[in-house]
Amino acid sequence: MSSDTQEVYLRTKGILPVQKLRVLAKAGIIKSEEGYPLQEDQFQPNSIDLRLGEKAYRVRCSFLPEDETVDEKLDKLSQYEISIRDGAILEPNCVYIIPLLEELQLPSHISPQKTLFNDSDEGTSYRVISGEHLSAKANPKSTTGRLDVFTRVITDHSHRFEEIRSGYKGKLYLEVVPKSFPIRVKTGHRLNQLRLRHGYTVLSDQDILRTHSSNPLLFKEDGRAVPVDDLKVSDGLFLSVNLHDQKGKVVGYKAKKHRNYIDLDKINYYDVSEFWEPIYAQHDDHLILEPEAFYIFASKERCRIPEHLAAEMIAYDTGSGELRTHYAGFFDSGFGGRIKDQGARAVLEVRSHDVPFLIEDGQTFCSMKFEPNTEVPETIYGDDIKSNYQGQELKLGKHFKEK
């Protein structure tokens, strides 16, 4: 072991910020496939982007391996494999499993203050001293959800999607199911992001109310903070959908059903009218969703994530299964700017299942769970990293032309 040892202390519970993610990458806890080193722009304020590998496997169905490795399941369920090194088209409503370029070597944590040693390529040893388990959680990136691409990370011997247990050592795989449009993907594309947790803790409803009182989380359309007495909290902070505007203004979009594909390399390229039908404000501020159609709306409230917090958007459960909202579920610290910026709308990806479903302006649609960071990230969402959706109103993905 090198005599040059850097000690990394993890003292507080929460999500690891970008500066700690970089250190864990140097320590070999976050690794990448040979020939594909981690890129600096993969590191986000509270997460790291995951990249598609070289092959995609078309499988008969979705699965969780639980008692097997993912490769063992692929041997049973794979219909064929395709190379995506130079690009390939994934067809709608087909299930693909794509090995990712990143893998994890999470330490097994048994007792408090467990010490771990990892040698980096530079010959520096890292001693990571932690008081809690290190685990990981994945979510689709915002653009992925806005394209109606359903994705979930899978790991060996796992009984849950997206969650990676403490002590996991191995490859990461991504289940990809395009829904509305065929997509062209290739090696290196980033559809998901991963965050690491030191322990697990979320803000209670009382914590949310206290935080909002001094550091507002939600704003009204006129820019004023929502009064604390008007916040809807119940195991998280609820947001509602906006269907109100002047007559003739667009309040949402519905995906068209056709087979033109979207090349994920092409940014600000596609005409909105080729892929989306605009939904205009109506005098009665309501809309009946068609079964299995995909819609994009915006939240009525404007939200912001303070620098010391991160947030996960949780799909709203109607209790009877008709409605699915929000695929892309993670907001980095700094989303919505500072208090003076008065937040940004959350974009909601919505699909009604089985039956037509009525939605109305101001109807509860999703909730946000807040997690503390172990420390404030060195960079935050927005100008620091040239974020695509800072300060957004209703907005489609970055592949469509701005008006």
N, C-alpha and C positions, 0 to 999 in steps of 0.2 A: 504494500500500500504506500502511496506517495506520502511524503512528510508534509506536503502542502494540502492541508485539510481545511475546508470551509464549513463552518457550522451554521445550520439553518434551523431556527427555532419556530415552531408552530405552537403558539400559546393559547390563542382564542379560537372559539368555534366559528365556523362560517365558510364562505366560499373563498378559495385562494385567489388573490388578485394577480394581475399580469406579471408583476415582478417575481412573485413566488413560482408561477408557472414556468418562467424562463429558467429559474434555478433547478426545478424538478426535471426539466428537459435536459439540462447539463448533467444532472445526476443520473440520468438513465431511467427515471421513473416513467417519463413520457418518451417514447422512442419512435423511430420511423424506419421503414424498409430501406435496405441498402440501395444506394443510388438515388434516393429521394429524401435528402436532408430536410429537416424542418425549416420553414421559411419564416422570416421575421413577421411578415404580414398575416400569418396564421394566428398570432397572439392578439386576442381582444382583451378589453379591460378585465373581464372575469372568466374568460373561456379561451379555448383553442379550437380553431377550425379543423375539421377532419376531412381528409382528401380521399377521393376514390382511387382504388388500385387499378390493376391492369386488366382484370377480367370481370365479367358479369355472368352469373349463372341464372338461367331461367328455370324456375322451380314450379312444381305443381301447385303449391299452396304455401301460405305463411306457416311458421312453426316457432316453437321455443324448444331448445335442445334439452334442457334440464339434466337428463342422465347421460348425455353424450356431448361430443364436441360438435361445433357447427359443421366442420368438414365431414364428420360421420353422417350427419343429417343430409348434407348435400349429396353424398354418395347414394342415398336412398331416393331423394326427391328431385334431383337435378334432371331436367329434360335435355338441355344443351348448354354450352358455354360459348361466350363471344368475347373477343378481344375489344377493349375500349381504349387501347393505347392511342390510336389515331382517331377515335370517335366512333360511336355507334348509336343507333336510335333505339330507345326503349318504348315499347308500345303501351297504350293505355290499358289499365285493368289487368296487366300481367305482373306477376311477382318476380322480382329479381333480387338476388343476393350478391352483393359486391364486397369482397374483402377490401378493407381500408389500408392506407399506407401507414397509419399510426398503430401502435400497440402500447399496452400499459404493463408496467411491472410494479404494481402497487404493493407496498409492504404489508405483511401480515402483522397486525397489531394485537398484542395480547395484554400487556401490562402498560400502565402509564409511563411516559417518558422513555419509551422504547427507542433505542439508538440504532440507526441504520447507516451502512456505509455503501457508497456507490462510487466507482471510479469513472470519471468522464474521459472523453477522447483526448482532452488536453493534459491528462495526467493528474488532475486535481481530484482529490477525494472529497465527497460531500457527506457530512454527518447530519442527518435530518432527525431532529429531536421533537417528538410530537406527544401530545397528551391525549389525543383522540384517534379514532380510526380515520384513515384516508380512503374515501370512496369517490365515485364519479357518477355524474348524471349527464345524459345527452339530450339534446333537443334539435329539431329541424331549424335551420336558419330562416330568417324572415322571408327571403326571396323564395325559398323552397315551398313554404306554405302558400304564398301568393300565386304560385304556379299550379296549385292543387296537386302537388307531388307528395304522396304519403311516404314518410320514411321513419325507420326505427333502427336503433343500434342493437345488435345481438352479440352476446358473448358466449363462450363455451360453458356448458353445464348451468345455464341460467334459466330461471323460471319467470323472469320479468324482462320486458323490453326496456331499453334506455338506462336502466340502473346497473351500475357495475360495483360489485361488492369489494370490500376491503380485502386485500390479499390477492386480488385477481392478477394473474400473470399470463398474458397471451394476446392473441390477435383480436381485432375488432372487425365486425362485419356490419354492413348496412343493408337492411331490407328497403327496397325502392319500388313503389307502385305509382306510376303516373296515372292520374285519374281523368282529367279533362283533355289534356293534349299529349301527343307523343313528345318526347324530349331527346335531344342529342347530347350525350354525355361523353366525357373522355377522362383519362387518367389525370388526376390532380384537381378535378372539379370539387367544389366544397358545398355539400348539401346539408351537413350537420355540424354542430359545435358541441364541445365537451367541456364541462366545468368540474373541478375537483373540490371536494368538501373535506374540511377537517372537522369531524363530528357532523352533527346535523341539528340545526335549530332554525326555527322560523319565528317571525314576529307574531305574537298573540294579537287578538283583536284590540286589547287594551294598548299594546305597544303601537299598533297602527294608528289608533286615535291620538295617542300622545305625540307620536312623530308628526302627524299631520298638523297638529295645533301649532307647532313651531317651525316645521319644515314641510310645507304643503306637498301632498302627493297628487291631488286631483284639483282641477280648475274647471270652472264653468265656461260656457262658450264666450261669455263677455270678458274672460280673462281673470275674473276674481276667483280666489280659492273657494272651493265648496265648503260651506259651514260644516264644522265637525259634527253637528247634530244631524246633518243630512247624509252623512256617509253611510253606505250600506256595508256592514261588516258581519260576517258569520264564518269563522274559520278562513278569513281572507277578506280582501276588499273587492267589492263588486263593481263592474262597469256595465253600462247600458248601451244600446245601439242607437245611432242617429239616423232618422229617416226624414227629418224636418229641414226644409230650406225653402227659398223662393221657388215658385212654380217654374219649371223648366231647368232647374239646377240638378246636376247629377249627384245622387246620394248613395249610389252603389253600382256594381257591375255584376252581370251574369255571364258565365263562361259559355261560349258557343260550342256546339257539338260538331266538330269536323276533324279531319286528320292531318291538317298542316302541323308540322313539328316546330318546336322551339329549340334553337341551338343555344345552349347555355353560354357559349362564348360571345354571343352577340348582344351587346349592351346598348340600350337606347336605340333599338333597331326596328322593332316590329310595330306596325300600325295597330293602335288599340282596337279599331273597328273590325280588324280581321279576326280577332279572338274574343272580343267582349261585346255584350249588349249593354248600353248604359241604362240605368234605372233612374228615372226622374222623380223629383219630389212631387207628391200628390197633396191635394188639399186635406185629405183625411189622415195623412201620415201613417198609413199602414200598408202592408204588402203580404201577399200569400206566396210562400215559397213553393216551387214545384219539387216534387219528390226526386231525389238524387241529382238535382241541379246544384251547381257550385256558384256561390256568391261571394263578393267582396263588399264589406261595409266598413264604416268607421265608428269608433266609440263616440258617444255623445259628450262624455267628459274628455278633458285633456289631461294627460297624466305625465308625471315626471318621477324619475328614480334618483334619489339623492346619492351622492358619491359613496357613502358608507354602506349602501344597500344594493342588492340586485333583486330581480323579481322574476317569477315564473307565472305565465298566463295559464290558467287551468280551464279546460273546456267545461262549459256549463252543462250540468246534467238536469234535464227537465223532469226526470223521474219516470219517464215512460219511453225514452229512447228515440224520440222523433228528430231531435236536433243535435247536430255536432257543430261546435264552434271552436275555432282557433287551433290550427295545426302547430304553427310556430310559437313556441312557448317560453322564450327567455328574453328578458330585457337587461342589457348591461347597465352598469352604473353610469349615470349621466344622461340616460335617455330622457328627452324632454327638456334638457338644459337646466339652467339655474332658475331660482324662483322668479326672477324678473322676466324670464322667457315664457312663463305661463304654460309650460308643458306642451305636449304634442298628442295628437289623437292616436289611439291604438287601432291598427287595422285588423279587422275580424274576418276570418275565413269561415264560411258557413255552408253547411250542407244539411238539408232536411231528408230524413230517411222515411221510407214506407208510405207516408201520407202527406198531402199538402199541409202546410203549417203556417199559421198566421203570426206575423210579427208586427209590433207597433213601436212607434217612436218612444224611446225611453225605457223599453223593455229590458230587463236584466238579461245579460248575455254571457258574461264570463266573470271570473274572479282572478285576483292577483295574490299570490303568496310572496311575502318578502323574506329574504334571507340576509343576514348581515355578512359583510366581508370580514375576513380576518384582519385586514387593514385596508385603507383607502388605496385604490389602484393608482399607479403612476400615470396612466392615461385613462381617460374616460370617453364614453360614447359621445360622438359629435365631431367638432372641428379637430380634436386631437388625432383622430384616426380617419377623417374624411368619411364619416358614416353616410350611408345612402338615404336613411329615412329620418334623420334628425329634423325636428320641427314640422313633421308631416301633417297633412290633412288626410283626406281620402286619397290613397295612392296605390297604384298597381306596382308590380315588380319592376326592377330596374331594366328588364329586357324590352320594355315597351317605351315608345317615344313619348317624351314630355311634350305637353301642349305649349 
